[in-house]
Amino acid sequence: MSRPHFILPTINATKDCISISTKNYGKQHHKNGPANAFRHAFWNYLIAKRCFKWQNNEEVVLAWVKKVTDWHEDSFPNKKLPREMDLHNNEVGRFIFEQYMEKSEQEVVHLLKEMALESIKIDESSVLSEYKNRMVHILEQ
């Protein structure tokens, strides 16, 4: 790993993301619905937020977050549409970090929960670039 000082904040952010997602959505965040969109976006945001404390460089932090979360998607293969959904929602989380890095984690949880309520249902014919900075999901919950 090129950024060893980011490893612990990344692990802690991952654990906290799962815990907060479970607290807010139960097991629903393991399915491909709006709760899963929340989890992926929040995961990316939270890794960025936690790593930013160690290196006050947005570009470096966001590159790290993308590398780690892309690696996760590559290492745990998914079907095409769920993979595209996850990568899209990961990007949304990084965008939220850029836009709201000064907000508290609790404020961002609230924001992302609101965004999850407005998540767009997609299918194989969807063009994800049409939903830039908006969460997407496959299954209704």
N, C-alpha and C positions, 0 to 999 in steps of 0.2 A: 504494500500500500504506500502510495506516495505522500500521504498526509497522516502519519501515525497519531498526531495530536487530535485528529478528528475521530478516531476509532471509538473511544469511550463515549463521547457525546452522541455519536451515531447509534451505538448500542442502546444507550439510555433513552434516546428519543424513540427508538423502535419499540422498546418495552412500554414506554409511557403512551405511545400512540395506540398500541393494542389495548392497553388498559382503559384509556379514555374512550376508544371506539366501542369496547365491550360495555362500559358503563352507560354510554349513550344509546347503543343500538343492540345490545345483546349479541347473539350469534349472527344476526343479519349482516354484519360487516364482512362475513366470510363468503357471502353470496355476491352475485354480480349486479346488485341493485344500488340505489342511492347511498346506502350506508357504506358500501364498499368504495364508492366514489369519494365519500367523506374521508375514509381511512387512508386512501392513497394520497389525496391532496394534503391531508393533515400530516401524514408521515413525511412528505417532502418538505413542507413548511417547517415542521418541528426539527428535522435534522439540520436544516439551514439555520434556524433560530439558535439552536444549541451550539453549532459549530462557529457561528458568527461571534460568539463570546470569546472563542479562542483565537480567531483571526478576523480582524475587522476589515475584511476585503470581500465585498459582495460577489465579485466575479469568481474568485477562487472558491468560495463556499458553494456557490451555485453549480460550478463545474464538478465539485466533489459530490454534491447531492445527486446530480444527474448520473455521474459515473456509478455511484453505489446503487441507485434505484434501477438504472438500466441493467447493471450486472445482475440484480435480483431477478428481473424479468427474463434475462437470458439463461440464468442458472436454473430456474424453475419454470420450464416451458409451459405455455398455456396455449389454448386454441387461438386462432388469429384474432377474432373479434374481442375476446376478453383481454388479450395482450394489448391490442390497440387501445382499448378502453383504459386499461391500467396506465399505459404510457401517457395517454392524454391527461388523465386525472393527476398523474405525477407532475406533469408540466403546469397544470393549474395551481398546484400547491407551491411550486417554485415562483410562479407569478404572484401569488398571494403574499409570499415572503417579501418579494421586491416592493410590493405596494403597501404593505402593512407591517414592516419590520419593527416599527416603533410601538406597535400595539402589544398588549399582553397576550400570553398564550390563551387565557380564558376568553378574551375578546375575539380572538381568531377562531376558537372553537365555535363560538356563537355565530360568527360570520359564515363559517364553513357549513354549519348545520342549516343555516338559511339557504345557502347555495345548494346544498344537497336536496332540499325541498323543491328546488327549481331545476334539478338535474334533468337533462334531456335523454329520453329513451332512444337508443340507436339500434340499428341492425346492419347487416352486411352491405346494404346500399347507402348507408350514411357516409357523408363526407365530413370527417371530424374537424377539418380546418374551418368549417362553417360555425363551429361551436367554440372558437378560441376563447380561453379564459372562463369557460363554463363547464361545469361537471357533466359527465355523461354516464349512463348506465345501460344495462341490457335487460335485466329483469325488474319487474315491478315488485315492491315489497309490501 
